[in-house]
Amino acid sequence: MAILTIRTVGDPVLRTVCDDITVFDEALQELVADMLETMYEVNGVGLAGPQVGISKRIFTYGNIDGREGHVINPVIEVGDEPQEGGEGCLSVPGLSSDTPRKNWAKVTGVDMFGAPVEIEGEGLFARMLQHETDHLYGKMFIDRVVGDDKKRIMRAIRNANYDSVAASVQDERANSVSSGFGGAAFGGQKTNPSRGASFGSFGSFGQVK
């Protein structure tokens, strides 16, 4: 297994609509193992293919309610009830915001052997499913942020200092991961009781609120 470099905002791969996976071989099994290992190295709860530079429809998940796994070629279904909560993204280091999501979601797809997979959940798990599936369509949590939070997030990303903030977060990860991370992908779990679940590894730079 290997630790993979995680891509950050600005990398075109994060804005690419991913292709279905059609070959189920040992290379795919190795990819799943590497993605899981990478996700756990940064205390993530999910990691999508584009976040490690692979424009394929795959994501891994773990660290939520004792559940762990992966889904290939996922199709998502969501409920009507909204949920409140914050998100960040390891691909957008240092930033997070309240992000509208639905409270229930279900994903169907296949595993690395081509066997059918169906997973569903509410709250944090549903948020993760929506966040990760978004990545496979070239979308990020910053696209779903609304109102003043949207303005603040985009202003922060445009700010000249953001590059140095992102670089500092990446340096922190490089010190703790043997292969050295060049970026970030979907989130380390960080919970704020007043705001619900928050995703992302924020280093010392806090949240945009």
N, C-alpha and C positions, 0 to 999 in steps of 0.2 A: 504494500500500500504506500501511498505518497500523499503529502500535503500539497494541495493545488493553489496556485496564485488566484486570488479573487479580484475581479475587475471592479473599478470604481466609476462613478458617474462621469460621463464624457466619453467613455469607451463605446464605440458604435455597436459592439456586440450586445450591449444591454438594451438597445433600441431595435433589435432585429426580431422579426417574427420567426419562431423556431420551426424546424422541420420535424416531422414524425420520425421516430426511430423504427427502422425496418429490419435491422440485423441484430439478432440476439445471440451473441457469442461471448467468448471469454473476455474480450476487450470491454464489452459492456459490463460484465460482472466486476471487472477491475475498476471501471469508472464509478460504479455504485459504491464500492468499498472506499475508493479515494474520496468521493464526495462526502460520505458519512464521516470519515476520519477528519477531513478538513472542517466540516461543520462543527464537530465536537471540539476541535482545537480552539475555536473562537467562541465556544459556548453558545453556538447557534441553535435555533429551533427549526430551521429549514434552510435549504440551499438549492438554487435552481441552476440548470445547465449553463445559461448565459453568464451567470456570475463567476463561472470558472472558465469562460471563454469558449463554451461549446453551445452552438445554436441548435440544440436538440431539445425535444420535449421530454424533459426528465427533471424531477426534483426529489430530494431526500428530506426527511423530517425526523425529529427526535426531541427529547427533553420536554415533552408535554404529556402530562398524565401517564407517564411510563410507556408511551407509545413510540415506536421507532419503525421506519420503513422507507420505502421509495415508491414512486409512481412514474410510469412511462406512458407517454401519449395521453395525458389526463384530459378528461372532460368534466367541467365543473357545473354544479347546480347549486343555487343559493336560495335561501328563504326570503320572506318579506320583512321580517322583524329586524330593525336596525340594531346595532350595538355601538356603544361609545368606547373609545380607547385610543391610546397612542401607538404610533409605529415609528420605527426608524429602519435603517437598512444598512448593512455593512458595505453596500455599494455607494452609500451616501454618508460617509463617516462624519460623525460629530453632530448630526442633525436629526431631529425627530419632531413629530407633531401629531395632534389628534387627527385621525384618519377615518372617514366614514366607511363602515363595512356592514355586512349582514351578520346576524347572530348565529345562523346555521348555514352549513355548506356541506356538500357531498361531492367527492371526486371519484370517478370511475376511470379505469385504465388497465394496464397490465404491469406485471413485474418483469425483472430482467430475464426471466425464462419464458415470457410470453403468456403466463397464466393470468386470468382475470383478477383485478384488484378493485375493491370498493371500500372507501373510507369516508366517514362522516363525523361531524362533531359540532359543538357549539362554542361560543365564546372565543377563547384564545386559539383553540384548535381550528375553528372555522376561519378566524382571521389569518392564521398561517396558510391555510389552503388557498384562500383568496389572494394573499400576497404572492405566494409562490407561483400560482397559475398565471397571475398577471405578468410575471417576469417572462413567461414563455410566449407572450404576445408583444413583447417589447415595452411593457408598461412598468412603472415603478410607483411606489407609494406617493411620491411627490406629485404625481399626476392626479391623485384622488384627494389631495388636501384642498380645502376650500377657504374662502374668505381671507381674513387678515393673516391666518397661518400660511396660506398659499403665497401671499406677497412676501412674507418674511423668509420663508424657505427659499424662494427664487432669488430674493435679494441677497441672501447669504451665499448662495451658490455663485452668483455673479460677482460677489465681492472678491477683490484681488487677494484678500487674506485667506479665502477658503482653500486655495491650493496648498498653502502652508499648513493649515489645520489638517487637511486630509493627509498630507505627507507625514505630519507628526503622529497621527493615529496609525498610519502604516508602519512607521518606525517602531512604535510600541509593539505592534504585532510581530514585526520581524525579530524583535528581541526575545519573544516568547515562543516563536515557531522556528524550528530548525532550518527549514528551507527558505524562510524569509517571504513574507506576504508582500505583494505589490499592490494590494487593494483590499476590497471588502465585498461581502455578499449578504444575503438576508440574515437576519439578526440574532444577536445574542439576546437572551431574554432579560428584561429589566422591568420589574413591576413597581408601579406607583399606585398605592391603594386609592388615591383620590382621582386617578385618571384611568384606571384599568390597566390592561397589559400594554407594555411598550416593547418594541422590537428594536434591535440594533446595538452595536458595540460602540459606545459614545466616547470612550477614553475620558479625558478630563474636561471636555468642552461643553458638556451639558446638553440641554434640549432647547429647541426653538419652540416657544409657546406663544 
